[in-house]
């Protein structure tokens, strides 16, 4: 919850750590050791000053079902219960009208949502592909195999079948590595500057997830 983070305290923590870092003669440590110390300090400051909350896995309502549609769905369901209890043709007529109105509104809001989604595909491609992925129904598992007339469905059987096939088509290669030539192009020393690092950090996409360092691009 970065919008509620105490960034003044984070900046103070980093300033304080910076003084301690350089006074400890970082050149006596390797790059990896210095990086691990910095990362550990950043994680401590992030966990202390940026609150978080547990994200539930409850099924979210589709984005095109706005409050107006949601209220009409509740009215439709309420009229359905009334018509079921009373058995009145009048109540049933009210329910059928609410059902039809609800279906029309859902179709129109869904159509408007898709039109907007397609129109903004260049500026917000993540929303477009998130919708596409939600509609995919491809199987996520390896289908059954047929080998020597037998149908193989177990995971172990599939692995053994694949291994048997790949082993049958493998060829034995000459694994002798030729000696490397002493002639190779030279490479200049890498120059790391503060403006260069700042430029790279400024161009990070804050919508992306954390990398292997587990530090959010937003931070």
BELCOR-V855703 format. One line per field, one symbol per residue. ss: DSSP state (H for helix, E for strand, - for the rest). phi: phi as a letter, one per 30 degrees, with the letter a starting at -180 (. if undefined). burial: I if it has 9 or more other C-alpha atoms within 8 Angstrom, else O. A space follows every 10 residues. Layout:
# BELCOR-V855703
ss: ???
phi: ???
burial: ???
This chain:
# BELCOR-V855703
ss: -HHH--HHHH HHHHHHHHHH HHH--HHH-- HHHHHHHHHH HHHHHHHHH- ---------- ------HHHH HHHHHHHHHH HHHHHH--HH HHHHHHHHHH HHHHHHHHHH HHHHHHHHH- ----HHHHHH HHHHH----- ----EEE--E EE--HHHHHH HHHHHHHHH- ---------- ---------- ---HHHHHHH HH-------- ---------
phi: .ddcdcdddd dddddddedd dddchdddcd eddddddddd ddddddddcc dbbdcdcddd dedddddddd dddddedddd ddddddiddd dddddddddd dddddddddd dddddddddc dddbdddddd ddddcdbddc cdddcbbhic cccddddddd ddddddddcd bdcdcddddd dddbddbddd ccbddddddd ddcddddddd cddicdedd
burial: OOOOIOOOOI OOIIOOIOOO IOOOOIOOOO OOOIOOOOIO IIIOIIOOII IOOOOOOOOO OOOOIOOOII OIIOIIOOII OIIOOOOOOO IIOIIOOIIO OIOOIIOOII OOIOOOIOOI IOOOIOIIOO OOOOOOOOOO OOOOOOOOOO OIIOOOIIOO IOOOOOOOOO OOOOOOOOOO OOOOOOOOOO OOOOOOIOOO OOOOOOOOOI OOOOIIIOO
